[in-house]
């Protein structure tokens, strides 16, 4: 299948997640209008824009919770445009949400373990025909969940119910949960929203460490300082279209970006 490409090739890294002429219309409203870009393997890419720019819809299209009206989405060269979210997770595409919703009465470690993929114990029959395998996978999942909670600095609360966590700690728990599925790419939806300054530093540090382990990130974030510190490249959307892309310090001075933000509150 030959895909029409019109992508800037400046910079290093081959594409891992690509959108080509992606479009989404809700009735007469076009939320995403023929958007083309790529996320390069190993980078932290920022996505910003004013209110109504189409950023969240773009995230939903990439994650598989919304079906595109047109265009193509590829992960590692495979077309995933029509696949549901759970299949994309299995392929290595994870996603967090602006407002995390952990299972409040379950412990942190139980919340993280629930994100494990391909467990034999998910099939009722396996619990009777191969209980040794189910038990071994359960032990491995528990060990991995503890390691991930340690990575996000929450291991001391492993057995506590998720309801005791602050907003910032819930963001860290959600990061551990998405990592449980061994993603190649993580779509991060406003990780700084509602987070105090000290925990924000922890989140930034954890994103850098996880990225250093080879995980690619696409980040929606209104905190420009965080975007500047984490992202080497930024995409700007406005009115459903891709307005421009470039280094953070260049993008914020672009006259088109300044004009797009005039007259309304900024929601990057």
N, C-alpha and C positions, 0 to 999 in steps of 0.2 A: 504494500500500500504506500503510495507516494503522498506525502503531506506537503502542502504549500508552506514554506518557511520564510519569514522576513525578520530574522532575529539578529540583534547586534552581537557579534562574536568577540568583542573586546574583553580581555581578562582571561584568566586561566580556569580550567575545570571543564569537563564535558557535562552536557545537560543531563540531569537526573529526572527532573519533572518539567514538562513542557506543556504550555497552553498555546494552541494555534487557532486563531480566529474564533475564540470561544464567545458564545452569545447566550444570554438568558433574558427572556421576555416573560413578564407576568401580565397576561392580557395585553393591553396597549402600552404598558410600561416596560421599557427596555432597561434592565438593571445593569447588565454587562453587554457591551456592544463591540463585538469583533476584537477581543483582546488577545494579543500574542506576546508571550514572554517565555523565558526559560529560567529555571533555578539550576545553578551549576553545582555539581557534586562537591560537597564539603564547605559550601559557603553559608553565611547567615545573611539572608536577603530580607530587606525591609519593604513593607507595603504600606504607604500612607495616602492620605487624601481627605478632603473636606466631607462634611455630612452628605450622605446620599451619593457618595462616589461609586459605590458598588463593591467595596472591599469585602464586606462580610459575605455577600452573594458569591464573589469570586472564591472565597475560602470554601463555602458550601459546595460549589461546583468541583473544586479540586478534591475535597474530602469525600464526595459521593453522596451527600445528604440532599443535594438538589441535582436534577438531571438537566444538562444543557439543552438549549433550543437549537444550537448549532455549534460547529467547530469540533476540535479534537483535543483530548487530554492524553498525554503519554507519560508513563512511568518507566524509566529505564528502557525506553524504546517500544514498550508494549502499549497499545491503545486501551485505555481504561474508561473512556468517556461514558459508557453505558453501565459500568459496574457499580453495584451498591457499596456502601461504606465498609461493610465487614470484609468484602473481598479485597478492597484497597488496603485495609489494615493488614490482612494476610500477606499482601504483596510488599508491605514495608512502608506504608504511608499512614502516619499517625496524626492525630489532631487534638488540641486542647481547646477549652472554651473560655470565654471571657469571665463567665460566672461558673466556677466549678460546682458540681453537684455530687459529691461523694455520698455513698450510702451511710447516713449519719450514725446509725446504730451499730454498724460493723466496725471492727478495729481497722487501724491503718493498714496492717499487714494483710487483712482479709480483703480490703479494697484493692490493694495492689495485685494480689493473687488472682482476683477475678479477671484481670486483663490478660492472663496467660493464654497463649494460642495453642490450639491443637492438642488439648489434654484428653487422654483416653477416658478419663472419668466423666467427660461430658456425655458419653454414650452409656446409657443405663446397662446394657448387656455386658460391657467391659468390666463393670464393677463386680460381676459374678464370674466371668470367664477368665479374667486376667487381673485379679486383685493385686498381685505383686507389682504389676506394671503401673497400675493406678497409684499405689502407695509410693513407689519410687518417684513418679512424676510429681506427686504432691510434695514430697520432701524436697525435690529439686526446685519446685516453684517457691516453696517457703524460703529456702536459702537465697534464691535470686531476689525475692521480694525484700528480704532483710538487707541485702547488699544495696539495693536501689534506695531504700529508705535511709540507709547510711549515706549514700551519695548526696541525697537532698537534705541531709542534716535533720532527719526526723526519726532516726532509729530508736531514740530514747522513748518515743511515744508509740512504738510499734503495736503495743497491745491496748492502747487507748482508743475509745470510740472516736470516729472522725468528727463528731459534733463538737468536740472540745477545741478544734483547730481555729485559729484566726484566719482571716481572708488570705493573708500572704502564705500561711502554712498550707492552706487548701490548694493554692497554686502549685506549691512544691509537691504536694501529694499527687496532684494531677499529672505533673511531670514524671513522677515515679511510675504512675499507672501506665502512661503511654510508652514509657521505656520498657515495660514488662513485655510488650509485644515485639521487641527488637526492631524498631523502625529504622529505615534508611533516611526518611524525611519526616520532620515534625512540623506541622502547621501550628504556630503559636498565636493564639488570639488574645491580645492585650494582657500579657503576663504582669504588667506593672499596675493594672487597674485596681484601686483599692488596697494597695500594698504600702506599708510604712517604709521609711527610708532604709532602715537597717536590714529588713528582710528583702528589700529590692536589691541590695548589694549581694545578698546570698543568691538570689535568683539569677542575676547577671553572671555571677561567678560560676554557677552550676551550668548555665547555658554554654558558657565558654568551654568548660571542662568537657561537657557532652559533645560539643562540636569538635573539640580536639580529639575525641575518640572516633571521629569519622561520620557523625550524624549531621545531616544537612537541615537547615532551618529556613522557613519562611515566617516572618514576624509581622503581624499587624500591631501597631503600637502608637498611641498618641503622645507618649513621653519622648520628645525629640532628643533629649540628652541620652536616653537609653538606646535609641536607634543609632545615634552618632557613635556611641561607644561600642556597639555590637556589630553593626552592619558595615560591610565594605561597599555595598551597592544598595540603592533604594529605588523602588518603583513608585510612581505617583499616579493615582487614578483620580479622575474627575468626570462627573456626569456619565459614568459607566464606561469610559474609555481610558486607555493608558495614555497619560499626558506626556510623561518623560521618564527617563531613568538616568542614574549616574551616582557618583560618590555623594554621601550625605551633605557635605559642606557645599557642593556644587548645586545640588537639588534645591536646598532651602533658599538659594539666592536666584534661582531661575525665575524670570519675570512671569512665565506662565503659571508657575506654582504659586507665586505671590498673588496673582490675579485670581486664581481658583479659590484661595482661602479668604479673599476679601468679602466682607458683607455677611459673614456667618461665623459661627463657632467652629473651632478646629476640632475635628474628630479623626485623628490619624489612624 
